[in-house]
Amino acid sequence: MGWSSTIALFFSLVALALLPSLSVMTVLARSASLGFFHGAITSLGIVLGDIFYILLAIYGLTFLADRLGPLAMGIQVVGAFYLIILGLLLWRSPAQVSESDQPKLAMNRSWLSSFFAGFLLTLGDQKAIFFYLSFSRHLSIYRCFRHWMRG
């Protein structure tokens, strides 16, 4: 990864941090309900989740795409069909009514729960997933796609 890629990654991360998302609301909610330190610990979890995605995007996806070769496109197609089928099944399933109208809120006050609230929220955040996968355009997946189309 050269200097231009590093600088582009840095400014992209700054833009991602400036866009409000669910993680901002989580930090605000934890800070307002449990205090400043819980908000700071939640922020730490979010930052470590972002670092995990950066490392995965830079190293893991490159390694994976190089090792899979043309099979990567087949895995993407199978994954797309799986998600379409899952969506259709969910769409056609009957609605389930809950037993109570009032949800029971249990607020765990440990710092570990605040950390994992931020970390797991980042790992499940669709914006972060698509953002970091957008860096995979320099990977060999597109080269595999061209190879697969030529047959």
C-alpha positions in Angstrom: 0.0 0.0 0.0 1.6 3.2 -1.2 1.5 6.7 0.2 -1.3 7.8 -2.1 -3.5 4.8 -1.0 -2.7 5.5 2.7 -3.7 9.2 2.3 -6.8 8.3 0.5 -7.7 5.8 3.2 -7.1 8.4 5.9 -9.4 11.0 4.3 -12.0 8.3 3.6 -11.9 7.4 7.3 -12.3 11.1 8.3 -15.3 11.3 6.0 -16.8 8.2 7.6 -16.2 9.5 11.1 -18.0 12.8 10.2 -21.1 11.1 8.9 -23.6 10.5 11.7 -24.7 6.9 12.1 -26.0 4.5 14.6 -22.7 4.4 16.5 -23.0 8.1 17.2 -26.5 7.5 18.7 -25.2 4.6 20.7 -22.4 6.7 22.3 -24.9 9.5 23.0 -27.4 7.1 24.6 -24.7 5.3 26.7 -23.3 8.7 27.8 -26.7 10.2 28.7 -27.9 7.1 30.6 -24.8 5.8 32.2 -22.3 8.7 32.3 -19.3 10.0 30.4 -17.0 7.0 31.0 -19.4 4.5 29.6 -19.7 6.7 26.5 -15.9 6.8 26.2 -15.6 3.0 26.6 -18.3 2.6 23.9 -16.3 4.9 21.7 -13.2 2.8 22.3 -15.2 -0.3 21.2 -16.3 1.5 18.0 -12.7 2.5 17.2 -11.4 -1.0 17.8 -14.2 -2.4 15.6 -13.1 0.1 12.8 -9.5 -0.9 13.2 -10.6 -4.6 12.8 -12.4 -3.7 9.6 -9.4 -1.7 8.3 -7.1 -4.7 8.9 -9.5 -7.1 7.3 -10.0 -4.8 4.3 -6.3 -4.3 3.8 -4.8 -7.7 4.5 -7.5 -10.3 4.8 -9.5 -9.6 1.6 -6.3 -9.3 -0.5 -5.1 -12.7 0.9 -8.5 -14.3 0.4 -9.0 -13.0 -3.1 -5.5 -14.1 -4.2 -6.0 -17.6 -2.7 -9.5 -18.2 -4.1 -8.9 -17.1 -7.6 -11.9 -17.5 -10.0 -13.8 -19.3 -7.2 -14.3 -15.9 -5.5 -16.9 -14.9 -8.1 -18.8 -18.2 -7.6 -18.9 -17.6 -3.9 -20.3 -14.1 -4.5 -23.0 -15.5 -6.8 -24.0 -18.2 -4.3 -24.0 -15.6 -1.5 -26.2 -13.3 -3.5 -28.7 -16.1 -4.2 -28.7 -17.1 -0.6 -29.5 -13.5 0.5 -32.3 -13.2 -2.1 -33.9 -16.5 -0.9 -33.6 -15.4 2.7 -35.2 -12.0 1.9 -38.1 -13.7 0.1 -38.7 -16.1 2.9 -38.7 -13.3 5.4 -41.1 -11.3 3.2 -43.5 -14.1 2.9 -43.5 -15.2 6.5 -46.4 -14.4 8.8 -46.1 -11.6 11.3 -45.5 -12.7 14.9 -47.2 -10.9 17.7 -45.2 -10.4 20.9 -46.7 -11.3 24.3 -46.3 -7.9 25.8 -46.6 -4.4 24.4 -44.0 -3.0 26.7 -40.4 -4.2 26.0 -38.4 -5.1 29.1 -35.3 -2.9 29.2 -32.4 -4.3 31.1 -29.5 -1.9 31.3 -26.2 -3.5 32.1 -24.0 -1.0 33.8 -20.6 -2.7 33.4 -17.9 -1.1 31.3 -17.4 -4.4 29.5 -21.0 -4.2 28.2 -20.4 -0.6 27.0 -17.2 -1.7 25.2 -19.0 -4.6 23.5 -22.0 -2.4 22.7 -19.7 -0.3 20.6 -17.5 -3.1 19.2 -20.3 -5.4 18.1 -22.4 -2.5 16.8 -19.5 -1.6 14.5 -19.0 -5.2 13.4 -22.7 -5.3 12.5 -23.0 -1.9 10.9 -23.9 -2.1 7.3 -22.4 1.3 6.5 -19.0 0.1 7.8 -19.2 -3.2 6.0 -19.9 -1.6 2.6 -17.4 1.2 3.3 -14.5 -1.1 3.9 -15.5 -3.5 1.2 -15.4 -0.6 -1.2 -11.7 -0.6 -0.8 -11.5 -4.1 -2.3 -11.7 -2.7 -5.8 -7.9 -2.8 -5.9 -8.0 -6.5 -5.1 -7.9 -9.3 -7.6 -11.6 -10.0 -7.4 -12.2 -8.0 -10.5 -9.3 -9.7 -12.3 -10.9 -13.0 -11.3 -14.2 -11.8 -12.7 -12.6 -11.1 -16.1 -10.9 -14.5 -16.0 -14.2 -16.2 -15.1 -16.1 -14.4 -18.0 -13.5 -15.5 -20.5 -13.9 -19.1 -19.3 
